[in-house]
Amino acid sequence: MSSKSSVIFGNKMPAKDVKKAEKTKAKFAKKYGDDSAKKYTFALKENEVLAPLGTKVLTFGEGAEFSDKTVFIGNIRMGFGHYRISMAMASCARAMGYEPVWLDLNSFQGSTCTGIISGQNDLYSMGSRLSQKSKLFNKLYWEPLNSEGFRKLSYNAKDQASAELMANLLRTLPKDKPYVATHVWPAQAAIHAGFTKVVNAIPDNWPMALHLAEGATHTIQTQSAWLGYKALRGMDKKRSLKPMPDGDVVYTGHYVDHELVENLEQDTALRVDRVKNGKARRYLLTVGGAGAQQSLFADIIKTLLPDIHAGKAVLFVNVGDHRNVWDALTKLVPELGKARLFENDYAAARAYAESALTGGAEGIVGFCHQDIFAAVYITNLLMRASDVLVTKPSELSFYPIPKLFIQHVGGHEIWGAIHSAEVGDGTYEVAPGRETADMIRLLQDDPEVLISQNECILKNRAAGLYNGAYEVIRRAVEK
């Protein structure tokens, strides 16, 4: 029986929940194997996208060496969000003089750990896409699961038991190195493996037991979420719960890359100049890792087309590693077939994004990269040259660029838009159809909204709101 499944932050779990957790672990062991007797060895490899962040990727192999400056960035490929947050952590770690090591638990094929995570990722991606196609599925299953199902303490008990099967992958790594996890499974696996300096960087603004990794320091991006986690709010509605102990959950501010924070004032000044002088508005439309919301994206593009043709708007479209999404959008919006598309040429795409910072941009420009690192990070580069980020209220809610929030995918995302609207650097979440079109019209025709959002970004910067990733690294190093 797992001690972390039977008692969570001093709260004894009902016997039925513990039994379910153990059954889930047994089911996973049967399906994906149990490699607890296997000894893994590792190598460090360079990556074109991560190299400028001073980051190497941990892979199976021989000869990996770690210094006293090593910081592990534990993550998983599940959508784009956890990779994006990991890049922010790596970027800030490097800026602080450390050597980040990219540790993706979903990249070690043949291990029990990767088998479990890949299976769960496939299910989540399928659910995300289905939720956008079926209103009934979304209302009766997906929304309740993402807002209340993952919120339950019993869900954490199940994950903690399953994470025991993931721990062996990490056992040969040095346990005294700082370890920052941007998903709960890498955090739980590290704790089970014996790591002593684990920080669990929680991504969402809606407190859920899903994100708990007892034994780690939990970091939070907003004060409201901090209190929700501290009190374990709503995580067992049948009883009163003991709160998280002092110091186990801390507020840090938003997780943002060093490059975006360092250049914030300069990039904001360029945005304000474009708005005040009537230059073409630049919109950045990003597709998530699950590839959902295609029809909504098509409607947004169609709404912007007249302004694009008139030279009053520019549209950047990043479909990530989903070439099929670009093809599907092109069928829905034939104009995309005439657009410039950067596909699997990261150097050229990066050069374009950098030239657009102070240079011109026009029409529609698409981006598609089979390499996951390029697929994610090109959005970061394009952000600096864009005026409006069009996104669901996911991890991108916390980035310092004016944002237009479209419909969420999963109820837990709602609170990202609420927070952004409150701190003034994004809109409220707009409904598909007329409300989305009306908001685009407002952003396009009335400079006051974007001027206000940019002013709020500068105020938030002065208050240190966007310094969260630096604080996470500091917590890990000093733990």
N, C-alpha and C positions, 0 to 999 in steps of 0.2 A: 504494500500500500504506500503511495506517495505521501510524504508528510506535507508537501506543499499543496496537495489536493484535499487533504483531510482537515487542515486548519489554514485559513488565509487571513493574515494580519490579525491573528488572535481570535478569529471567528471560526468556530468549529462547524464543519460542513455536515449536513444531514447524511446519514448512512447511504441513502438511495443515490445521492449525487456522487458520493465517493465511488460507489459501485459502478455507476454509469461511466465515470472517468476511467476506471480500470478496464472496463469492457471496451471503451474506445481505444485505449492503448493496446489491448490484446488484438483488437481488430486490425489496427495499423501494423502491428508486428507480423501478423499473419499475411497481410497483403503486401507489405513492403520489406519484410525481413527484419532481422535484429542483428546488426553488425557490431554489437558491443564488444566482441572479442577481437575485432580487427584493429590493427594499428595503421593509422594513416600518416603519410608524409607529404610535404608540400614544397612548392616552388613559388617564386615571385616573378610576375611577368609585367612588362610595360604595356600600356594601352594609349592609343593616339589621343583619346579624349581626356583621360584622367592624368596623363603625364604633365600637362600644364598645372594641374592641381597638386603636383608632387606625390602622386598616389600610384602604388603598384597593386596589381590584382593577385590575390592568393589563389593558386590552383593546385591540383594534385601534381606531384613530382618530387624532386629532391633538391636540397640545397638552400631552402629558405632561411635567411638569417634576419634577426631582428635586433634593433639597437635600443638604447635607453630613450630614444625619441619616438619609438613606434607607438602608434595609436591604431587599434583595430576599429574598423567601421563595419559592424555587423549588420547585414541587411538581407532582404530577399527580393527577387524579381516577382512582384505581384502588382500588376499595373505599373504605372510610372512613378507614383507618389513616393514610395519608400526609397527608390533609387535617387529621386530628385533631392530628398532630404539628406540622404547620405552624401551626395555631392556637396551640399552646403556644409556639412560637417567636415568633409575632407578639405574643402577649400579653406575654411576657417582654421582648421588644425595646421595646415601648411603655413598660413599667414602668421600663426603663432609660433612657428619654428619646429613643428613636429612632423613626423613621417607617417602619413596615413597608409594603412593597408586595407584594401577593399576585400571584405569577406562576405561573399554572397552564399548563404546556405542553400540556395536553390540552384547552384551551379556545379555541384559535385556529383555528377551522374554515377549511379551505382551505389551510392550511400543510402542508408535508410532515411537519413535526414532529408535529402533532396527528394527522395521518392514521396515522402509524406507531404512536403511543401508543394511540390509540383501538382500532386493530386488535388490538394485543397485550392491551389491557384486556378486550376482548370475549372473547378466547380464555381468559384467566385466569379471568374470572367464570364462563364456561361450565364450565371444568374444576373450579372450586370446587363448583359446584352438582352436577355429575355425580359428584364424589367422594363426596358424601353420599347419592347414590341407588344407586351401584353399588360394592359392596365389592370386586369384582374389579378394576374400573378404579382404585379408590383404592389397592389393594395393589400392583398390577403397574405402574402408571404414575404416579399423582398423588403418592403418598408418596415414591417414589424421586426424582421430578423435583424436589420441593420441598426434600428433605433432601440429596440427593447431586448431582442434575443441575445445579442452580443453584450448587453449591459449586465446580464445576470452573473452573480458570483459563481454559480454552478458552471457557467461556460468556462470561466478561468480554471476551475478545478479540472475540467476535462483537458484543457490545453496544457496545464502543468504536467499531467500524467503523460500525455503524448510527447511533450518536450524531452522527457527522459530518454526517449528513443533517438533524439537528435544530438544528445550531448557527446556521444563518443566521437563524432566527427571533429570535435574541438579539443579532445583530451591531450593530444601531443603538443599543443601550442602553449607558449609561456603564459601562465595564469596571472602573473602580476602586472601585465601590461594594461594600460587604460583601454577600455572596450566600450564603444558607443554603439548602441543598437537602435535602428530606426524602424524596427518592427518588434513586436513582443516575442516572437518565437526565437530570434537570435539572442534576445536578452535572457529568456528562460533557459535556452540551451546552454548559454555561457555560465549561468548560475549553477545549473546541474553539473556542469563540467568542472566547476571549482574556480572560475575566475573571480577575482576579488575587487576589481575596480570597474564594475558594470554600471553604465548609465543607460536607462531605457528612455529614449526620446519619443514621447507620445505624440503622434501626428495630429489627432483630431481634437475638436473643440467641444465634443459631447462625451462626458465621462462614461466609460464602459469598462466593465471588468475584463473584457477581452484584452485590454492593454496592460494588465497588471503582471509584474514579474517580481515577486517578493524576493528581496535580497539585493535588488538593484536600487539605485537612486532614480526616481521617476521625474522627468522634467516636463513642464507644461508651458504652452505658448501664451495662455491667457489667464488672468486672475480668476475669472468665473469658473473656468474648468479646474483650476487649482483647488478651489473650495469644494467642487463636486467630487473630485478624487479624494481629497482629504477626508471627507465625510462618507465616502463610498456611497454616494447618493443614489438611491433607487436600485442598488445592486442586489438587494433581497427585500422585496416588498412585504414579506411575511413576518419580519422581525427587525429589531434595532441592531445595528452593526457597530462594532468598535471601529473607530477611525484609523486611518493610516498613522503610524508613529511619527513623531517629530523628525523632520529631515528626510523622510522617505519620499516626499513629493515636494518639488520646488518649482517656483515660477522663474522662467528665463527670458521670456519674450520670443519673438518670431525667429524661426530657423531660416536664415537667409545667407546665401553665398557671400564670401568676402568681396568678390568682384562687383557684386551688385551694391553692397553697402558702401564700399570704398568710392564708387563712382556715382552715388545716389544724387548728390547735389548737381553734378554736371549733367547727368541724364535728365533730371527733372527740369533743369533750366532749358534744355533743348526742347522738351515736350511743351513747356509753357510758351516758348517762342513760336513753335508751330501752331499752337492754338490761337495765340493772340494775333498772329499775322496771317491767319486764314489759310495756312498751308494744308495740304491734304492730310486728313486724319489717318493714322496708321493703326490698323486693327490686327491683332495676333490671335488667331483661332487655333486652339490646341485640341487634339483628339487624345483621350486617355488610353491607357494600356489595354483596356478591355475592348476598345473600338466601338463603344456604344454611341447613341444619339445621332446617327447619320442623317436622319430626316430633319432633325432640328438644325444641324449644321447647314444642310442644303437650304433651308428657309432663310437662315441668317445671310448666307452668301447672296441669295436672290434679292434680299432686302437692300444689300449694299451695292449691287451691280450698277444701278443708275449713277450713283455717286462715284463709283470707280471709273465708269466710262467718261464722266465729266471731269475727271482729274481731281475730284474733291476727297477721294478716299483711296487708301491702299490696303490690300489684304494679304497678310502672311498666313498660310495654312500649313501647320505641321501635323501630318498624319502619323508621325512616329515610325514604327516598323510595320505599319499596316498598309501595304500597297493596295490591298483589296479595298480598303476604305476610300482611297483616292479614286480608284476605278469606279466604285459605287457612286461617289459624289459626282464624278464626271457624267455619269448616266443621268443623274438627277439635275445637274447644272451643266449643260454642254459647254458653256463658256469656259469652264475649267480646262477643257481640252486645248485651249489656246494659251494657257498660263505657262510660265516658266517653271520647270520642276527640277529641283536639285535632288537627285536620287543616288544614294550610295556614293556620294562624293563629299565627304565631310569637310575636306580642306577648302573646296570651292564654296560650300555653304557657309562655312565660318568666315571666309573672306568677304562674302556678300553681306553677312550680318554686320561685320566690322565696318565695311564701307558705308552701310546705311546709317551708322551712328551719326555721322556729320554730313554725309552725302545725300543724294536723292534716292527716291524709291517710287515706283509707280505700278499700277495694275494689280494683278494677282500673282503671287509667287508661292509655289508649293515646295514642301520639304518632306522627304521620305528616306529613312535610313534603316537598312536591315540590322545594322549594328545597334544594339540596345542603348549603349552609352551615347552614341551620336544622336539617336532618336530622342533621347531625353534632353541632352544638354543643349541642342540647337535652340530649344525654347528659351533657355536661359540667355543665350547670346542674342536672340531676337527680341527678348524683353527690353533690353537696353535701348533698342532703336524703335520701339513701338510706343504708341500713345494710349492704347486701350488693350488690355488682355481680356479676351472673351473666353470664359471658362466656367465649368461647373464649380461649385464651392468646395473644392477638395484642398489638397496641400497648397495649391497655388493661391488660396485665399490670403495667405500670410506674406506674399511678396510685395515689395514696394513699387508698385506700378498701378495706375488707375485700372479698375476692373469692372467689367460687366458680367454679372453672375447669371448664368442660364440655369435651367432646371437641374437639380441635384440627381445623383444616381446613388441611392441609399440614404435613408433618413438621417444617419449620423452626420452627413455633409451639411445639412441645413444650417448648423450653428457656425460654420465657417463664414458664410455670407453675413449672418447676423453680426458676428464680431467685426468683420471688415466694414460693414455699414456704420457700426457704432464708432469705430476709430476714424472713419471718414475717407478711407482709401479705396473704397469699392461701393458699388450699388447694392441695393437689396436684391434678393433672388427674384428674377422675373419669370413669369409663366410663359410657356411656349405660345406662339401665335402673336396676337395683337400686342400684348404687353412687351414682348421682346422687340417687336418692330418699332413700337413707340419709344422705347428706351434708346434704341439705335438712332432714331430720328432726333431725340433730345441731345444725345452725345454729339451727333453730327452737326446740328444746327445751332446749338446754344453753348457758347464757350464757358458759361459760368460753372457748369457741373464739373468739367475737367479741371478748370482752374482751382476750384475748391478741393478736389481730390489731391491735386499736386501740392497745394498748400498744406493739407493734412499730412501728406507724406513727409514733408520737411519738418513739421512739428513733431511727428512720431519719431523721426530720425534723431532730432535733438533730445527727445526723451529716452532714447536708447531702446525703443520698441523692437527694432530690427536686429538687435545684437544677440539674439538667443543662441545661435550656433556657437559663437565664441564662448558663451557662458557654459554651454553643455561640455565643450572640450575642457574648459577650466575645471569643471566639476569632476570629470573623469580622471584628469591628471592628478588632482589634489585629493581624490578620495582615499 
